[in-house]
Amino acid sequence: MNKATQRYSTLLIGVHWLTALLVVAAYLLSEGGRRVRLDPPQWHFFLGFAVLLLLVPRFIGRALGGVPPMAPGDPRVARAAKAGHGLLYLLLIAVTVTGWIAVSRMGVVVTMGGITVPPIATAAPGKVGLIGDVHQWLGNGILIVAGLHALAALWHQFYLKDNTLGRMKPF
């Protein structure tokens, strides 16, 4: 099997697609401004924490060698791919952590599966501050970067014809 047809591990494929679904669902369920304080979107918070928790098996899967080598080609494309993936990971962490801080500042209690998520900032109801705006900007940013990631995968698949999508197909 050549490098271009090697697949990601089953763990990483599953976590990739589940993360993508959760990020889109969390975005669609997001609220802003005064509305979020009056009626906190618990599902949005729950999905955000789920994304944060999914980073653990993702990093374990990568560390255990679940990532196939890149197809041979232009080293600039390889560097861009690595930078893009790095930015996506950074945004996944930053969006979820800033959301957690914002929820903590609002004083909202979030419970997942009967377990209460501990606050990581002092509650100051009505004073979420800049962190809420940063969370929103980063949330928009992750959708833009993920969209570029998807376009790059399509470019690889249909222009370069290197079977990139086949490496991450869920079935």
C-alpha positions as CSV (number, residue, x, y, z in Angstrom):
1,M,0.0,0.0,0.0
2,N,1.5,3.3,-0.9
3,K,1.6,6.3,1.4
4,A,-1.3,8.1,-0.4
5,T,-3.7,5.3,0.4
6,Q,-2.9,4.6,4.0
7,R,-5.7,5.5,6.3
8,Y,-5.8,7.2,9.7
9,S,-6.5,5.0,12.6
10,T,-10.2,4.1,13.3
11,L,-9.9,6.1,16.6
12,L,-8.7,9.2,14.8
13,I,-11.3,8.9,12.0
14,G,-14.1,8.6,14.6
15,V,-12.9,11.4,16.7
16,H,-12.3,13.7,13.7
17,W,-15.9,13.3,12.4
18,L,-17.5,13.4,15.9
19,T,-15.5,16.6,16.7
20,A,-16.6,18.2,13.4
21,L,-20.3,17.4,14.1
22,L,-20.0,18.7,17.7
23,V,-18.3,21.9,16.6
24,V,-21.0,22.6,14.0
25,A,-23.8,21.7,16.4
26,A,-22.3,23.9,19.2
27,Y,-22.0,26.8,16.7
28,L,-25.7,26.4,15.6
29,L,-26.8,26.3,19.3
30,S,-24.8,29.3,20.3
31,E,-26.3,32.5,21.7
32,G,-24.9,35.9,22.2
33,G,-25.1,38.9,24.4
34,R,-27.9,39.4,26.9
35,R,-29.8,36.3,25.7
36,V,-27.0,34.0,26.9
37,R,-27.2,35.5,30.4
38,L,-31.0,35.2,30.6
39,D,-31.3,31.7,29.2
40,P,-27.9,30.0,29.1
41,P,-27.7,27.5,26.2
42,Q,-26.9,24.4,28.1
43,W,-26.6,22.2,25.0
44,H,-24.0,24.6,23.6
45,F,-22.0,24.4,26.8
46,F,-22.3,20.6,26.9
47,L,-21.2,20.2,23.3
48,G,-18.2,22.5,23.9
49,F,-17.1,20.4,26.9
50,A,-17.5,17.3,24.8
51,V,-15.2,18.8,22.1
52,L,-12.6,19.6,24.8
53,L,-12.8,16.0,26.2
54,L,-12.4,14.5,22.7
55,L,-9.0,16.2,22.5
56,V,-7.7,13.6,24.9
57,P,-8.3,10.5,22.7
58,R,-7.3,12.6,19.7
59,F,-3.9,13.3,21.1
60,I,-3.4,9.8,22.4
61,G,-4.3,8.4,19.0
62,R,-1.8,10.7,17.3
63,A,0.9,9.8,19.9
64,L,0.3,6.1,19.3
65,G,1.0,6.4,15.6
66,G,-2.6,6.7,14.2
67,V,-1.5,9.2,11.6
68,P,-0.3,7.9,8.3
69,P,2.6,9.6,6.5
70,M,1.8,12.3,4.1
71,A,1.8,11.6,0.4
72,P,5.0,12.6,-1.3
73,G,4.8,16.0,-3.0
74,D,5.6,19.6,-2.6
75,P,7.2,20.3,0.8
76,R,5.4,23.7,0.9
77,V,2.1,21.8,0.8
78,A,3.2,19.6,3.6
79,R,4.2,22.6,5.7
80,A,0.9,24.3,5.0
81,A,-1.0,21.1,6.0
82,K,0.9,20.8,9.2
83,A,0.4,24.5,10.0
84,G,-3.3,24.2,9.2
85,H,-3.7,21.2,11.5
86,G,-1.8,22.9,14.2
87,L,-4.1,26.0,13.9
88,L,-7.1,23.8,14.1
89,Y,-5.8,22.1,17.3
90,L,-5.0,25.5,18.8
91,L,-8.5,26.8,18.0
92,L,-10.1,23.7,19.4
93,I,-8.3,24.3,22.7
94,A,-8.8,28.0,22.7
95,V,-12.5,28.0,21.8
96,T,-13.4,25.4,24.4
97,V,-11.2,27.0,27.2
98,T,-12.4,30.5,26.6
99,G,-16.0,29.2,26.6
100,W,-15.4,27.4,29.9
101,I,-14.0,30.7,31.3
102,A,-17.0,32.6,30.1
103,V,-19.4,30.1,31.5
104,S,-17.6,30.3,34.8
105,R,-17.7,34.1,34.8
106,M,-21.4,34.0,34.2
107,G,-21.8,31.7,37.2
108,V,-23.7,29.1,35.1
109,V,-23.5,25.5,36.5
110,V,-23.0,23.0,33.7
111,T,-23.7,19.3,34.4
112,M,-22.6,16.5,32.1
113,G,-23.8,13.0,32.8
114,G,-24.5,13.8,36.4
115,I,-21.1,15.4,36.9
116,T,-20.9,19.1,37.5
117,V,-18.1,20.8,35.6
118,P,-16.1,22.9,38.0
119,P,-15.7,26.6,37.2
120,I,-12.2,27.8,36.2
121,A,-12.8,31.5,36.8
122,T,-14.5,33.5,39.6
123,A,-18.2,34.1,38.9
124,A,-19.1,37.7,38.1
125,P,-22.7,37.5,36.8
126,G,-23.3,40.2,34.2
127,K,-19.6,40.8,33.7
128,V,-18.4,38.2,31.3
129,G,-16.2,40.8,29.7
130,L,-13.8,40.4,26.8
131,I,-13.4,36.7,27.2
132,G,-17.0,36.2,25.8
133,D,-16.1,38.3,22.8
134,V,-12.8,36.4,22.3
135,H,-14.7,33.1,22.5
136,Q,-17.1,34.3,19.8
137,W,-14.3,35.5,17.5
138,L,-12.4,32.2,18.0
139,G,-15.7,30.2,17.3
140,N,-16.1,32.1,14.0
141,G,-12.4,31.5,13.3
142,I,-12.6,27.8,13.8
143,L,-15.4,27.5,11.2
144,I,-13.4,29.5,8.7
145,V,-10.2,27.4,9.2
146,A,-12.3,24.2,9.2
147,G,-13.9,25.3,6.0
148,L,-10.5,25.9,4.4
149,H,-9.4,22.5,5.7
150,A,-12.3,20.9,3.9
151,L,-11.6,22.8,0.7
152,A,-7.9,21.7,0.9
153,A,-9.1,18.1,1.3
154,L,-11.3,18.5,-1.8
155,W,-8.5,20.1,-3.7
156,H,-6.2,17.2,-2.8
157,Q,-8.9,14.6,-3.7
158,F,-10.1,16.0,-7.0
159,Y,-7.2,18.1,-8.4
160,L,-4.1,16.3,-7.1
161,K,-6.0,13.0,-7.1
162,D,-4.0,11.7,-4.1
163,N,-6.9,10.0,-2.3
164,T,-6.8,12.4,0.7
165,L,-10.5,11.9,1.4
166,G,-10.0,8.1,1.4
167,R,-7.6,8.4,4.2
168,M,-10.3,9.9,6.5
169,K,-13.5,8.2,5.2
170,P,-15.5,6.9,8.1
171,F,-16.7,3.8,6.3
